[in-house]
Amino acid sequence: MTDITKNVLARIKSKGIFPRSCWYFWLRHTLAWIAISIYIILSCIAFGIIIFQIVDADWDLYEYLASNLLSFVTLILPYLWILIMIIVSFLVCYYFRHTKKGYRYNILIVILASFALSVIGGGILYVSGFSEKIDTELNEELDWYERLHQFRHKPWMMPQKGFLYGKVINMKGDRIVINTPIGDRWVVAPPIDFQNRLCEGKMIKLRGHMIGSGAFAADEIRFHEGFRHLPPPPLEDFESIESMKENIPIMRIK
């Protein structure tokens, strides 16, 4: 028996190595590919939402919402989904290296291939509108997710400058009441022909002007899917700001 053979046998004995069934390796290989498939799907979803949140940002108003373009870009980047995509991409590479022939491929090629699949899949999800639906559902169902993105809407919390953001909590006639993330409530005179697109619980961005304490006339309402620029209702339709408030008894103006 040669020295090499003795050394190999000694290492096998010292490390407790024993033969495994082919079924063990088949199962391990299959589970690795299942994990890779799941992580690629998650990566596609993450990239799709990244595209949606960046495209959905109010680029046409950046000079009003931030001091400069760089500040605006820093504000709107979806850091959570970027982090998720990085972690998922790492997991894809890790599990791919543990497949039957994964060790043969350069890690850089695996990373680039994973990123390419995420871009293609994320683009398809964005174009199909699925990314928007996921992001909207998360905003409506998860309070922590909504709070996490409040900093993106902070520039819209400037009613004195014509920007307002909040959730619709009451609709009555041609007036709506919204609740802002900081707890203020506003009576809003929305644009004409808004009824079909507004509902209680919907998060909206408003652009217009204040018409008094706790009252706002909206020239434009923006949703996740974009915005409609419609003319505001004529102010003469309202007897007074106080009458707006009286018509919604649950209002408490701050």
N, C-alpha and C positions, 0 to 999 in steps of 0.2 A: 504494500500500500504506500503510495507516494505521500510526500509531505503535504501537497495541496489537498489530496483527498482527506487526509487526517484533519487538516485545518477546517475544511468544509464540514466534515462530520462533527467536529468539536463545536463549531458555531451553531449548527442545527440543534445539537443537544443542549448547549448553554442557553439558547434563545427559545427553546421549547417549540421549534417549528415542526409542524406535522402536516400531512397531506390533507387537502380539502377536495370536496366533491366538485365536479364540473358545474353542478347546479348552483353552488355557492357563487362562482364567478359569473355565471349567466345572470343570476339575480342581482348581483352587485352591478354588473354592466347595465342591466335594464333599468335599475333604480337611478343610476347616474344619468342616463339619458332622459328619464322622466323628470328628474330634478332640473336638468339643463333646459328642457322644454318649458317647464313652469317658469323658470327664471327669465328665459327669453321673452315669454309672454308678458311678465311683469315689467321687463325692460322696455318692451314696446309700449305698454300702457303709460309708463313713466315718461318716455320720450314724447308720446302723443300729447300728454298733458302739458309738458314743457313747451311744445310748439303752440298749443292752444293759449296758454297763459301769456306767452310772449306776444303772439299775434293779437290777442284780445286786449292787450294793454292800450291805454289811450295815447297812442303815439302822436295823434294830431293835436293834443293838448299839452305835450310835454313841457313847453316853455312856460305854461301857467302852473303846472303841477310840481315842477322841480327847478332848481337854480340853473341847471345845464343838462345837456343830453347824458353825460356820464352819470350824474346823480340819478337821473330818471332810470337808466338801465340798471344801476345798482339797486334801485327801489323795486323794480318789477321782476327781477330774476327769481324764478321758483326754486329756491335753495333746497327745500325739502325733497322735491322730485329729482333734482340733480344729485343729491346725496343718495337717494334710493337707487338711482340708475348706476352710480359708481359702485355701490355695494353689490347690487345684483350682477353687474358685469364681472366683478371679481369672483363671485360665486360660480358664474358660468364657466370662467376660465379654470377655476379650481376643479370643478366636477368633470370638465372636459379632459383635463390632464389625467383623470382617473379612469377614463374609458379605455377600451382595449388597445386602441392605436393612438390615443391622444398624446402620448409622450413624444410621438414623432414630429409633432408640429411645433414650430417656434411660438413662444408665448405671445409675441407681438402680433403674429398673424391671427392667433386666436382672438386677441383683443379687438383687432380691426374687423374681423369677421362678425364678432358679437355686436360691435357698434353699428356695422352696416345693416345687420338684421334689425336692430332697434330702430334705426332711421327709417328703413323701409316700412316696417310694421307700424311704427308710430305715425308716419305720414299717412298710411292707409286709415288708421283709426281717427286721425284728425280730419281728413277729408270726408270720412263717413259720418262725422259728427259724434262718434262714440266717445272721444276724449272730452268733449264738452259735457255730455251727459254724465260721465263719471265725476267730473269736477263739480258740476252743479249738485249732483246727489250728495257728494261728500260735504259740500258747503251747507246743504239743508239738513243733513242728518247728523253730522258730527260737530258739536259746538267747538271742540278744541281745534278742528280743522279751519273753521270759520275765523276763530280768534287768531290762529296762526297767520292768516292772510290779511288781518286788519291793517297791518303796516302798509300794505299795498294800496289801501284805500284811504290812508291818512290824509293825503293831499285833497281828497274830496270832502274833508270835514272843515271846510272854510266857507260857511254860508254868506259871510260878509263879502267874499270875493265871487260868489255865484256858484259855489260847488257844494253839494250835499249828498250824503250817502246814508242809506239805512234800509230797514226791513218794513214792508207794508204790514201794518197791524190792524188797519180798519179802512173800509171803503164805504162811503155814503154819498150817493148822488154823484156830483162832479167834483168831489173833494176826497182826498185820501189822507191818512195819518201814517207817518213813518216813525220808527224808533231807531235812533242812531246807535252805534256801538258804545258810545259813552253814556247812553241812557236818556238823552234829550228826545223830546217828541215834537214833531213839526206837522202842522196842517199844510198840505200842499195843494196848490191849484195846478193840476197836470195839464199837458197839452191836450188838444181836442183829439177825439178818436183813440183813446187809450184803453177803453174798457176791455177790449178783447185780449190785451196783452198783460194786464195787471191782475194780480190776485193776492190775497192775504198770505203772508209768509215769504213773498218774493223779495230778494235783495235787488235794489235799484240804485243807480247813480243819477243825480239830477243836476242839470245845468240851467241856471236862470238868475233870479235875483230875489232878495228879501223884500217882502211887502209889509213888514212889521215884525214885532217880537214873536217868534215862534211860527211865523207864516212865510211861505215861500211860493213864488210863482215859477213854474218850471217851463223853460223853453225846449228842453230836450230831456228825454229819459233814456238811459243806457242800461241794457241788460247784458248777460254773458254773451249772447249771440250777436252783440253789436248794438247799434243805437238807431233810433228814429228821430229825425229832426223835424218836429212838428210845431206849428205856431201855438203859443200859449193862449188860454182862453182870455178874452178881454176882461180887464180888471173891473170894468163897469158892471159886469155880471154879478159881482159881489157887492152887497150892500155896505159891508165894512169888514175889516179883519175880525172884529169881535163877533160878527154874525157867523163867520166861518167857524170860530171856536165854539160858539153856542150850539151850532148844529151837530157837533160831535161831543156829547156830554162827558165821554170818558176821557177827553183830552185834559192833560195837565201841562200847561205851557211853562217851560223853564226860561 
